[in-house]
Amino acid sequence: MKPLFILFALFFPPIHTLASTQEADSLLKWKTTLINQNNPFLSSWSLDTNRTASTAPCTWYGVHCNDHGNVIKLNLSTSRLNGTLQKFPFSTFASLTHLQLKLNHFSGPIPVDIRYLSNLMFLDLSCNRLSGTIPPEIGTLAYLETLSLHSNILEGHIPVTLGNLTNLAHLAIDDNKLSGHIPRELGNLAHLVTVNVSFNFLTGHIPSSLGNLSKQSELYLFQNNLTGSIPLSLGNSSSLRILYLYMNQLSGRIPNELGNMKSLIALLLGHNLLTGSVPASLGNLSKLTILDVHENLLSGVVPQELGKLESLIQLSFSHNELSGQIPVSIGNLTKLEQLYLNDNQFKGSIPEELGNLNSLVEMLLLINRLTGSIPDSFGNLSKLEQFVLHDNNLTGYFPESITKCERLRYLTLGNNSVTGRVPESVCKLKLLEILDLGTNRFSGPIPQCVSRFSPKLKVLDLRLNGFHGSIPTTYLDRNNDLRRVNMNGNRLEGSVPESLINCRKLEVLDLGNNMLTGGFPHWIDTIPELQVLVLRGNKLNGPLQTYSNAKSPFPKLRILDLSSNEFTGRLPGNYFKNFKAMMSGNRSASEDLYMVRHFMYEDTLVLVVKGMSMELQRILVVYTTIDLSVNNFEGEIPDTIGQLNSLRFLNLSYNGLTGEIPKHLRNLALLESLDLSSHKMTFLAVVNFSKNQLRGVIPKGGQFNTFVNSSYQGNEGLCGFPLTKTCGDDDGSSSPTLEEDEEDSSFFNGLSWESVVMGYGFGMLIGSGLGWLMFYTGRPRWVVRMTERKLCRHEIKSLKNTRARVSSVSDVNSAMSF
């Protein structure tokens, strides 16, 4: 009997061995098409010469078989495979139920032969580089329960045939380049639990049929171009837990029906065009943990009913047009961690009850119309890290109770009317990174400890207050992180403390408009990151032209304002030749437009440009400026200033300069404003060198050829065109010239004479306005605004508050009337 059995086994081998061998051959052929077929993950993929059952693919990496030896699961996720699916043997694997190839480097289209996987239940091709369209043939996979194609570069429309997948529970096609409408047929998929089509370019309305999905738990439609209103039918989705519709173009009101979704835990509707008021019905969502409707056009008051959302962790109403008072009932939300009410029109006092939010980590109330004092109850917020109240109408004293919040990282009270002294207890905040108390009514001395209490401090802003006494003299060692120091506009006395040399990361130092004395702090030229130095409006004296210990002094300096002091001696030519940041005229498109900002803080700087006081709330990197006016400098203008070919604004007026006008000034091709006179001027079209002691030949070429005789009057030593006084016997012909065909050699590119002629043609008033716009911005403002919006789409602070404010337009119009 036994020999007969052996004979039977030889002639009739198990069927599963033959099937496994066929599948193994197919997989091996596909392996040869991979770019990295020697991938170590596939080292087990081989057959010996005997082709015994033990070599079947069921023992290979990522391959799983059923009891009959058929391959039913292929999981090669995160295997660093590189190739395409074009040669994959779909028709060989009729028994395959799971195909998982996510997190590899597959490219090319998804083959239509995928339709042969008739028993497929799980398909995951996510996180690859697959392109082309989603093949409609996927709609024939009747048993499919999970379809995950996210994070590829698929394009085209979502196939309506996906509506045939009646067993589908999870659909993830997000993070692609899909366009067109969301098929209403998806609303027929009764088993659908998760739908994610976010991060695409989908348009049209949200299908109301999606409200028919009784088992739906998560709906992600965010970051598309969807329009229209939010369907009322979504209120029928009683099982829906997550609804993300943010960053679309949805309009209309927030439906009251959304208050019926009793299972909802996260509702994100931000960054749309929604109008109307916040529905009181949202207060019925007792399980809600996140309510985010920021950056819409919502108006009216916030309903008190939201105080019933006791599970709420994040509440964001920022960047809307909400008004009225902050609801007292918000104080009931004891689990709240983030409260964002900034950039609205809230008024009245801050509710004392907000001090009950003992889980609160972030409180942003900036840019509203809040009045009154800061509640003492905020000292109970022991977990608070971000306390941002700037740009309101708050009064009262510094809230000393807030110094109990020892986890505080950001404390900004700028642009209010808070009075009194800053208490020494502020130095208990050892983790503070930003301290912004600027533009208030503080008085008294600055606590000496503020310069050394926190090694993490990045920003110290005390500008425009009534502080007096000396600047804190002791700064931390060289491991400190200080980047911004602004004490402009106080009554500070004494010298600039040399311990600032320890602040090696310092980028902005503004001590202007105080009563500081002593000499120029020459040691400051060794701070490697310094970009802005403002010491204007003090009583500093002595020379600038001294020996420097730095190999390359001020290597990143962009703005130097030492005006209105008592400096003497020659202009600092040794500094000019090292201002590397003013020599790089070409800025790449990838570079930031502005100096780096720090969270909710933006640099504020006042410059006098073209005879106007201009407040910048963000500092453009192209605002390269040197202002040494109203001092006692003497001697000639150094030739080295001609190396600063990206300099925009240069003011040397009200000094005792002598000598020739350097011919190298013609190299300053980007210069927009030059003032060498004893009175202010606005821009180069009416440049004024008058009433100095300049001598020599007036340079020819570029802008110099356009200036009139009166621009040079009062300088007896000057000669040459346009003056009637010639230089020797050559009638000025020996003066320096510029090549006629070098258009870039003019002082700046922002103005052409065509714009001046156009101004005369349309009338002096319109011409003056256009000229001012071009000189002030260097380009149309709408281009800048469009660029800013693209760069800062996720910023919390509104871009409308970042515009520079000009003190007097009438001065410009009068200056244009030449």
C-alpha positions in Angstrom: 0.0 0.0 0.0 2.8 2.4 0.9 4.6 2.1 -2.5 1.2 2.9 -4.2 0.9 6.1 -2.1 4.4 7.2 -3.1 3.6 6.6 -6.7 0.4 8.6 -6.5 2.3 11.5 -4.8 4.9 11.6 -7.6 2.3 11.7 -10.4 -0.3 13.9 -8.7 1.6 16.6 -6.7 -0.5 19.0 -4.5 -2.3 21.6 -6.4 -1.1 24.4 -4.1 2.5 23.7 -5.0 1.8 24.3 -8.7 -0.2 27.4 -7.9 2.5 28.8 -5.6 5.2 28.2 -8.2 3.2 30.1 -10.8 2.8 33.1 -8.4 6.4 32.9 -7.4 7.5 33.1 -11.1 5.3 36.1 -11.6 6.7 37.9 -8.5 10.3 37.2 -9.6 9.6 38.6 -13.0 8.2 41.8 -11.5 11.2 42.0 -9.2 13.5 42.2 -12.2 11.7 45.4 -13.3 12.5 47.2 -10.1 15.3 49.8 -10.2 16.7 48.4 -7.0 16.0 44.7 -7.5 18.9 43.8 -5.2 17.0 45.5 -2.3 17.9 43.6 0.9 14.3 43.3 1.8 13.8 41.0 -1.2 16.8 38.8 -0.6 14.5 35.9 0.3 12.7 36.2 -3.1 14.4 33.3 -5.0 13.8 29.7 -6.2 16.2 26.8 -6.0 16.7 24.5 -9.0 14.5 21.7 -7.6 11.5 24.0 -7.1 10.3 22.0 -4.0 7.3 23.0 -2.0 9.6 24.6 0.6 10.6 27.2 -1.9 7.1 28.5 -2.5 6.7 32.3 -2.1 4.7 31.8 1.1 8.0 31.9 3.0 9.2 35.1 1.3 9.4 38.5 2.9 6.0 40.2 2.8 4.1 37.3 1.3 1.2 35.5 3.1 -0.7 32.5 1.8 -3.8 30.6 2.6 -4.0 26.9 3.5 -4.1 26.0 -0.2 -0.8 27.9 -0.9 -2.4 30.8 -2.7 -1.0 34.3 -2.1 -3.7 36.3 -0.3 -1.6 39.1 1.2 1.3 41.1 -0.1 2.7 43.6 2.3 5.8 45.4 1.1 5.2 48.7 2.9 8.3 50.7 3.9 10.7 48.5 1.9 12.4 51.3 -0.1 11.3 49.7 -3.4 11.8 51.8 -6.5 10.0 51.1 -9.7 6.6 51.0 -11.3 3.5 48.9 -11.2 3.3 48.5 -14.9 4.7 45.0 -14.9 3.0 43.8 -11.7 1.2 40.5 -12.5 -2.3 41.5 -11.3 -4.0 38.7 -13.3 -2.0 36.0 -11.5 -3.3 36.8 -8.0 -7.0 36.1 -8.2 -7.0 35.2 -4.5 -5.2 38.3 -3.3 -7.2 40.2 -0.6 -4.6 42.6 0.7 -2.1 44.7 -1.3 0.0 47.0 0.8 2.8 49.0 -1.0 2.7 52.2 1.0 5.8 54.3 1.8 8.0 53.2 -1.1 9.2 55.0 -4.3 6.8 53.7 -6.9 6.1 56.0 -9.7 4.0 56.0 -12.9 0.3 55.3 -13.3 -1.9 52.8 -11.5 -2.5 50.1 -14.1 -6.1 49.4 -15.2 -5.2 45.7 -14.8 -5.8 46.2 -11.1 -9.4 45.1 -12.0 -8.2 41.5 -12.0 -7.8 41.5 -8.2 -11.4 40.5 -7.9 -11.2 39.4 -4.2 -9.3 42.5 -3.0 -10.5 44.0 0.2 -7.6 46.2 1.2 -5.6 48.4 -1.2 -2.9 50.8 0.1 -0.6 52.5 -2.4 -0.2 55.7 -0.3 3.0 57.7 0.2 4.6 57.0 -3.2 5.0 59.0 -6.4 2.2 57.5 -8.4 0.9 59.8 -11.1 -1.8 59.9 -13.7 -5.5 59.4 -12.9 -7.3 57.1 -10.5 -8.4 54.3 -12.9 -12.3 53.9 -13.0 -11.7 50.1 -13.0 -11.1 50.3 -9.3 -14.9 50.7 -9.1 -15.2 47.0 -10.1 -13.5 45.7 -7.0 -16.7 44.8 -5.3 -15.2 43.5 -2.0 -13.0 46.5 -1.4 -13.3 47.9 2.1 -10.2 50.2 2.3 -8.9 52.3 -0.5 -5.8 54.4 0.4 -4.1 56.4 -2.3 -3.1 59.4 -0.3 0.2 61.3 -0.6 0.9 60.7 -4.3 0.7 63.1 -7.3 -2.5 61.7 -8.8 -4.6 64.1 -10.9 -7.8 64.3 -12.8 -11.3 63.7 -11.4 -12.5 61.3 -8.7 -14.1 58.5 -10.6 -17.8 58.2 -10.1 -17.4 54.5 -10.3 -16.2 54.6 -6.7 -19.9 54.9 -5.9 -20.1 51.2 -6.8 -17.9 50.0 -4.0 -20.8 49.2 -1.7 -18.5 47.6 0.9 -16.1 50.5 1.1 -15.6 51.7 4.7 -12.4 53.9 4.4 -11.5 56.2 1.5 -8.3 58.2 1.7 -7.3 60.0 -1.5 -6.0 63.1 0.2 -2.7 65.0 -0.6 -2.8 64.6 -4.4 -3.6 66.9 -7.3 -7.2 65.8 -7.9 -9.6 68.3 -9.4 -13.3 68.5 -10.3 -16.2 67.8 -8.1 -16.7 65.4 -5.2 -19.0 62.7 -6.8 -22.4 62.7 -5.2 -22.4 58.9 -5.7 -20.2 58.6 -2.6 -23.3 59.3 -0.6 -24.6 55.8 -1.7 -21.9 54.0 0.2 -23.8 53.0 3.3 -20.8 51.4 5.0 -18.5 54.4 4.6 -16.9 55.4 7.9 -14.0 57.6 6.8 -13.8 60.0 3.9 -10.6 62.0 3.3 -10.2 64.0 0.1 -8.3 66.9 1.7 -5.2 68.7 0.2 -6.4 68.6 -3.4 -7.8 71.1 -5.9 -11.4 70.0 -5.8 -14.1 72.5 -6.7 -17.8 72.8 -6.6 -20.3 72.3 -3.8 -20.2 69.7 -1.0 -22.7 67.0 -2.1 -25.7 67.0 0.2 -25.7 63.2 -0.2 -22.8 62.9 2.2 -25.3 63.6 4.9 -26.9 60.2 4.1 -23.9 58.2 5.5 -25.3 56.9 8.7 -22.1 55.2 9.7 -19.8 58.1 8.8 -17.4 58.9 11.6 -14.8 61.2 9.9 -15.1 63.6 7.0 -12.0 65.5 5.9 -12.6 68.0 3.0 -10.2 70.7 4.0 -7.7 72.6 1.9 -9.5 72.5 -1.4 -11.4 75.1 -3.5 -14.9 74.0 -2.5 -17.6 76.7 -2.7 -21.2 77.1 -1.8 -22.7 76.6 1.6 -22.3 73.9 4.2 -25.1 71.3 3.5 -27.8 71.3 6.1 -28.0 67.5 5.6 -24.7 67.1 7.5 -26.7 67.7 10.6 -28.2 64.3 10.1 -24.8 62.6 10.5 -25.4 61.6 14.1 -22.4 59.3 14.2 -20.0 61.9 12.7 -17.1 62.6 15.1 -14.7 64.7 13.0 -15.7 67.4 10.5 -12.8 69.3 8.8 -13.9 71.8 6.2 -11.3 74.5 6.8 -9.3 76.3 4.1 -11.9 76.3 1.3 -14.1 79.1 -0.1 -17.3 78.1 1.6 -19.8 80.9 2.1 -23.1 81.4 3.8 -24.0 80.9 7.4 -23.0 78.1 9.7 -26.1 75.9 9.8 -28.0 75.6 13.0 -28.4 71.9 12.1 -24.8 71.2 13.0 -25.8 71.4 16.6 -27.6 68.0 16.1 -24.4 66.1 15.6 -24.2 64.9 19.2 -21.2 62.7 18.5 -19.0 65.5 17.2 -15.6 66.0 18.9 -13.9 68.3 16.4 -15.4 71.0 14.2 -13.0 73.0 12.0 -14.5 75.5 9.7 -11.7 78.1 9.6 -10.3 80.0 6.7 -13.5 80.2 4.6 -15.9 83.0 3.7 -18.6 82.2 6.2 -20.9 85.0 7.4 -23.6 85.6 9.9 -23.4 84.8 13.6 -22.1 81.8 15.6 -25.2 79.5 16.1 -26.2 79.0 19.7 -27.0 75.4 18.8 -23.3 74.6 18.8 -23.7 74.7 22.6 -25.5 71.3 22.3 -22.3 69.5 21.2 -21.4 68.2 24.6 -18.6 66.0 23.3 -16.9 68.7 21.3 -13.2 69.2 22.1 -12.2 71.5 19.2 -14.2 74.4 17.8 -12.3 76.4 15.2 -14.0 79.0 13.0 -11.0 81.4 12.6 -10.5 83.6 9.6 -14.0 84.0 8.3 -16.4 86.9 8.1 -18.5 86.0 11.2 -20.1 88.9 13.0 -22.4 89.5 16.0 -21.8 88.3 19.6 -20.5 85.0 20.8 -23.5 83.0 22.3 -23.3 82.3 26.0 -24.5 78.8 25.3 -20.9 77.9 24.3 -20.2 77.9 28.0 -21.9 74.4 28.1 -19.1 72.8 26.0 -17.3 71.5 29.1 -15.2 69.0 27.0 -13.7 71.8 24.9 -9.9 72.0 24.7 -9.5 74.5 21.9 -11.7 77.5 21.0 -10.6 79.6 18.1 -12.7 82.6 16.8 -9.7 84.7 15.6 -9.7 86.9 12.5 -13.4 87.5 12.3 -15.7 90.5 12.9 -17.2 89.4 16.2 -18.2 92.1 18.6 -19.7 92.6 22.0 -18.2 91.4 25.2 -16.3 88.2 25.7 -18.9 85.8 27.2 -18.5 85.3 31.0 -19.6 81.7 30.4 -16.3 80.8 28.8 -15.0 80.7 32.3 -16.9 77.4 32.7 -14.6 75.6 30.2 -12.2 74.3 32.7 -10.6 71.8 30.2 -9.8 74.6 27.8 -6.1 74.8 26.8 -6.2 77.2 23.8 -8.3 80.3 23.7 -7.9 82.4 20.5 -10.2 85.4 20.3 -7.6 87.7 18.6 -8.3 90.0 15.6 -11.9 90.8 16.2 -13.9 93.7 17.6 -14.5 92.6 21.1 -14.9 95.4 23.6 -15.5 95.9 27.3 -13.4 94.4 30.1 -11.8 91.0 30.2 -14.0 88.7 32.3 -12.6 87.9 35.7 -14.0 84.4 35.2 -11.3 83.5 32.6 -9.1 83.1 35.6 -11.0 79.8 36.3 -9.5 78.2 33.2 -6.8 76.4 35.1 -5.9 74.1 32.2 -5.3 77.1 29.9 -1.9 77.1 28.0 -2.5 79.8 25.4 -4.6 82.9 25.6 -4.6 85.2 22.6 -6.8 88.3 22.9 -4.7 90.7 20.8 -6.0 93.3 18.3 -9.4 94.0 19.8 -11.0 96.9 21.6 -10.8 95.6 25.1 -10.7 98.1 28.0 -10.2 98.1 31.7 -7.4 96.4 33.6 -6.1 92.9 33.4 -7.8 90.7 36.0 -5.8 89.6 39.0 -7.4 86.2 38.7 -5.1 85.4 35.9 -2.5 84.6 38.5 -4.4 81.3 38.9 -3.5 80.2 35.4 -0.5 78.1 36.5 -0.2 76.3 33.1 -0.3 79.5 31.0 2.5 79.8 28.5 1.2 82.4 26.0 -0.4 85.6 27.3 -0.9 87.8 24.3 -2.9 91.0 24.8 -1.2 93.6 22.6 -3.1 96.2 20.5 -6.1 96.8 22.8 -7.1 99.8 25.0 -6.2 98.2 28.3 -5.4 100.5 31.3 -4.5 100.0 34.9 -1.2 98.7 36.3 1.1 95.8 35.3 -0.7 92.7 36.5 1.8 91.5 39.2 -0.3 88.4 39.7 0.7 87.2 36.3 4.2 86.7 37.6 2.9 83.6 39.4 2.5 81.9 36.0 6.0 80.5 36.0 5.6 78.6 32.8 5.0 81.8 30.8 6.9 82.0 27.6 5.2 84.9 25.8 4.0 88.0 27.6 2.9 90.8 25.2 1.1 93.9 26.4 2.3 96.3 23.7 0.1 99.1 22.3 -2.1 99.6 25.3 -2.3 102.3 28.0 -1.0 100.4 31.0 0.6 102.6 33.6 2.9 102.5 36.6 6.1 100.6 37.2 7.1 97.2 36.0 7.6 95.2 39.2 10.8 93.3 40.0 8.7 90.2 40.3 8.6 90.0 36.5 12.0 88.4 36.8 10.4 85.3 38.3 9.4 84.3 34.8 12.5 82.2 34.1 11.1 80.6 30.9 10.1 83.9 29.3 11.0 84.2 25.6 9.2 87.4 24.6 8.5 90.4 26.9 6.7 93.1 25.0 5.6 96.1 27.0 6.2 98.7 24.3 3.9 101.6 23.6 2.3 102.0 27.0 2.6 104.5 29.8 5.0 102.7 32.1 7.3 104.9 34.2 10.1 104.6 36.7 13.3 102.7 36.2 13.6 99.5 34.2 14.2 96.6 36.7 17.9 95.8 36.4 17.1 92.1 36.5 15.2 92.1 33.1 18.5 91.8 31.3 19.5 88.6 32.9 16.5 86.8 34.4 15.8 84.3 31.5 18.4 82.6 29.4 15.6 81.9 26.9 14.6 85.5 26.4 14.6 86.4 22.6 12.7 89.7 22.6 12.8 92.6 25.1 10.6 95.5 23.9 10.2 98.5 26.2 9.9 101.2 23.5 7.7 104.3 23.8 7.1 104.5 27.5 8.3 106.8 30.2 11.1 104.7 31.7 14.0 106.7 33.1 17.4 106.0 34.7 20.0 103.8 33.1 19.8 100.8 30.8 20.3 97.5 32.7 24.0 97.0 32.7 24.4 93.3 33.3 23.5 90.8 30.6 23.8 87.1 30.6 26.8 85.2 29.4 27.4 84.4 25.8 24.9 81.5 25.9 21.9 83.8 26.0 19.4 83.9 23.2 18.5 87.6 23.0 17.6 88.7 19.4 15.7 91.9 19.8 16.2 94.8 22.2 14.1 97.9 21.7 14.0 100.7 24.2 13.4 103.6 21.8 11.5 106.6 23.0 12.1 106.7 26.7 14.2 109.0 29.0 17.1 106.6 29.6 20.4 108.1 30.5 24.0 107.0 30.8 26.1 105.0 28.3 25.3 102.0 26.2 26.2 99.0 28.4 29.2 97.1 27.2 27.8 93.8 28.5 25.5 93.8 25.4 28.6 92.3 23.7 27.5 89.0 25.3 24.4 88.9 23.2 26.0 87.1 20.3 22.6 86.4 18.6 21.4 90.0 18.8 19.8 91.1 15.5 18.0 94.4 16.3 19.2 97.0 18.9 17.1 100.2 19.0 18.0 102.6 21.7 17.0 105.7 19.8 15.4 108.9 21.2 16.6 108.7 24.7 19.2 110.8 26.6 22.2 108.5 26.3 25.7 110.0 26.5 29.3 108.9 26.0 31.0 107.8 22.8 30.0 105.4 20.1 30.1 101.8 21.4 32.8 100.5 19.1 32.7 97.0 20.7 29.3 96.5 19.2 30.8 95.9 15.7 31.8 92.4 16.9 28.2 91.1 17.3 28.0 88.8 14.3 24.2 88.8 13.7 23.4 92.5 14.2 21.3 93.7 11.3 19.7 96.9 12.7 21.4 99.5 14.9 19.5 102.6 15.9 21.0 105.1 18.3 19.4 108.3 16.8 18.2 111.2 18.9 20.6 110.8 21.9 23.6 112.8 23.1 26.3 110.5 22.0 29.6 112.1 20.9 33.1 111.6 19.7 34.4 110.0 16.5 33.3 106.9 14.7 36.5 106.5 12.7 38.6 104.4 15.1 40.4 101.1 15.1 38.1 98.0 15.2 39.0 94.7 16.9 36.7 92.8 14.5 38.1 91.2 11.4 34.8 92.0 9.6 32.8 94.6 11.6 29.1 94.7 11.2 29.0 91.9 8.5 25.1 91.7 8.5 24.2 95.3 9.2 21.3 96.5 7.0 20.1 99.6 8.9 22.4 102.1 10.6 20.8 105.2 12.2 23.0 107.4 14.2 21.3 110.7 13.3 20.7 113.6 15.7 23.7 113.0 18.0 26.9 114.9 18.5 29.3 112.7 16.7 32.4 114.3 15.3 35.4 113.5 13.0 35.3 111.8 9.7 32.7 109.5 8.3 33.5 105.9 9.1 34.9 104.7 5.8 36.4 101.6 7.4 33.0 100.5 8.4 31.4 101.2 5.0 33.8 98.8 3.3 32.7 96.0 5.6 28.9 96.4 5.3 28.6 93.2 3.3 24.8 93.0 3.7 24.6 96.4 1.8 26.7 95.0 -1.0 24.6 92.1 -2.1 22.1 93.7 -4.5 20.6 90.5 -5.9 18.2 88.7 -3.6 17.1 85.2 -4.6 13.4 84.4 -4.8 13.7 81.9 -2.0 14.9 84.4 0.5 12.5 85.9 3.0 11.0 89.3 2.3 11.2 90.3 5.9 13.5 89.8 8.8 12.6 86.7 10.9 9.7 87.2 13.2 9.2 85.6 16.6 5.8 84.1 17.2 3.3 87.0 17.8 6.0 89.6 17.9 6.9 91.8 14.9 9.7 94.4 14.8 8.5 98.0 14.9 11.0 100.5 13.6 10.7 104.2 12.8 12.9 105.5 10.0 13.1 109.0 8.4 13.1 108.3 4.7 12.7 111.0 2.0 11.9 113.5 4.6 9.1 111.5 6.1 8.8 109.6 9.4 7.8 106.1 8.5 6.8 103.4 11.0 7.6 99.8 9.8 5.8 97.1 11.7 7.8 94.5 9.8 11.3 95.1 8.5 11.8 94.4 4.8 15.3 93.0 4.2 15.7 95.4 1.3 15.4 98.5 3.6 19.1 99.1 3.6 19.7 102.5 5.3 22.5 104.7 6.5 21.4 107.8 8.3 24.2 109.9 9.9 22.5 113.2 9.6 22.4 116.1 12.1 25.8 115.4 13.6 29.2 117.2 13.4 30.9 115.0 10.9 33.5 116.8 8.7 35.9 116.0 5.9 35.2 114.3 2.6 32.7 111.6 1.8 34.7 108.3 1.7 34.9 106.5 -1.6 34.1 103.2 0.1 30.5 104.3 0.3 30.3 103.6 -3.4 30.7 99.9 -2.7 27.3 99.6 -1.0 25.5 98.8 -4.2 22.3 97.6 -2.5 21.9 100.7 -0.4 18.4 102.2 -0.7 18.5 105.3 1.6 21.5 107.5 2.5 21.2 110.6 4.6 24.3 112.6 5.4 22.7 116.0 5.8 23.3 118.6 8.4 27.0 118.0 8.9 30.1 119.9 7.9 31.2 117.8 4.9 33.7 119.2 2.5 35.5 118.0 -0.7 34.3 116.5 -3.9 31.2 114.5 -4.5 32.6 111.0 -4.9 32.2 109.7 -8.4 31.6 106.3 -6.9 28.1 107.4 -5.8 27.0 106.6 -9.3 27.6 102.9 -8.5 24.6 103.0 -6.0 22.2 101.7 -8.6 19.4 100.9 -6.1 19.6 104.2 -4.2 16.2 105.8 -3.8 16.9 108.6 -1.5 20.1 110.7 -1.1 20.3 113.7 1.1 23.6 115.6 1.3 22.0 119.0 2.0 21.5 121.2 5.0 17.8 120.8 4.6 15.6 117.8 4.0 14.8 116.4 0.5 12.5 113.7 -0.6 14.0 111.8 -3.5 16.5 111.9 -6.3 14.3 113.5 -8.9 14.8 116.7 -6.9 18.2 115.9 -5.3 19.8 118.8 -3.4 23.5 119.1 -2.6 23.1 122.8 -1.8 24.8 124.8 1.0 27.8 122.6 1.6 31.5 123.1 1.0 31.7 120.6 -1.8 34.3 121.1 -4.6 35.5 119.6 -7.8 33.8 118.3 -10.9 30.1 117.3 -10.8 29.9 113.7 -12.1 28.1 113.1 -15.5 25.8 110.3 -16.5 22.7 108.7 -15.1 20.6 110.8 -12.7 23.3 113.5 -12.5 22.4 114.7 -16.0 18.8 115.4 -14.9 19.5 117.7 -11.9 19.1 121.4 -12.3 21.5 124.2 -11.4 19.8 125.0 -8.1 20.6 121.5 -6.8 24.3 122.6 -6.4 24.0 126.2 -5.3 26.0 127.3 -2.3 29.1 125.2 -3.2 31.7 127.5 -4.6 34.2 124.8 -5.3 31.9 122.9 -7.7 32.1 123.1 -11.5 30.7 121.5 -14.6 27.3 120.8 -16.0 24.6 122.0 -15.1 26.5 124.9 -13.6 27.6 127.7 -15.8 31.0 127.5 -14.1 33.3 125.4 -16.2 36.2 123.3 -15.0 39.4 124.6 -16.7 39.5 124.9 -20.5 37.6 121.7 -21.2 34.2 123.0 -20.3 33.6 120.2 -17.9 34.3 117.5 -20.5 36.8 115.9 -18.1 34.2 115.1 -15.6 33.4 111.4 -15.0 30.9 109.9 -17.4 28.7 106.8 -17.5 28.2 104.6 -20.5 25.1 105.7 -22.4 23.8 102.2 -22.9 24.1 101.1 -19.2 20.6 101.5 -18.0 21.4 99.8 -14.6 23.9 102.5 -13.8 21.3 105.0 -12.7 20.7 105.6 -9.1 17.7 103.3 -8.8 15.4 101.3 -10.9 12.1 102.3 -9.2 11.5 105.5 -11.2 11.6 106.2 -14.9 11.2 109.7 -16.5 8.1 108.3 -18.3 6.3 108.2 -14.9 7.2 111.9 -14.3 5.9 112.9 -17.8 2.8 110.9 -17.1 2.4 112.9 -13.9 2.3 116.1 -15.9 -0.1 114.7 -18.4 -2.7 113.6 -15.9 -2.3 116.6 -13.6 0.1 117.4 -10.9 -2.0 115.8 -8.1 -2.3 112.4 -9.7 1.3 112.5 -10.9 2.4 113.3 -7.4 0.5 110.4 -6.0 1.9 107.9 -8.5 5.4 109.2 -8.0 5.1 108.9 -4.2 3.8 105.3 -4.5 6.7 104.2 -6.7 9.3 105.9 -4.6 7.9 104.8 -1.3 7.4 101.1 -2.2 9.7 100.6 -5.1 6.9 98.6 -6.8 3.0 98.4 -6.7 1.7 97.6 -3.3 -0.8 95.1 -4.6 2.1 92.9 -5.8 3.6 93.0 -2.3 0.3 92.2 -0.7 -0.3 89.3 -2.9 3.2 87.9 -2.1 2.6 88.4 1.6 -0.7 86.6 1.5 0.9 83.6 -0.2 3.9 83.5 2.2 1.9 84.1 5.4 -1.3 82.1 4.8 -1.2 80.5 8.3 -0.2 83.5 10.3 -2.4 84.4 13.1 -1.9 88.2 13.0 -3.7 90.0 10.2 -1.6 91.3 7.4 -3.7 94.4 7.3 -1.8 95.6 10.4 1.6 95.3 8.9 1.5 98.3 6.5 4.0 101.0 7.1 2.4 104.2 8.3 3.5 107.5 6.9 3.2 110.6 9.0 2.6 113.2 6.3 1.5 112.7 2.7 1.1 116.4 2.2 4.9 116.9 2.6 5.4 114.5 -0.3 2.9 116.1 -2.6 4.6 119.5 -2.0 8.0 118.0 -2.6 6.8 116.6 -5.9 5.7 120.0 -7.2 8.9 120.9 -8.9 
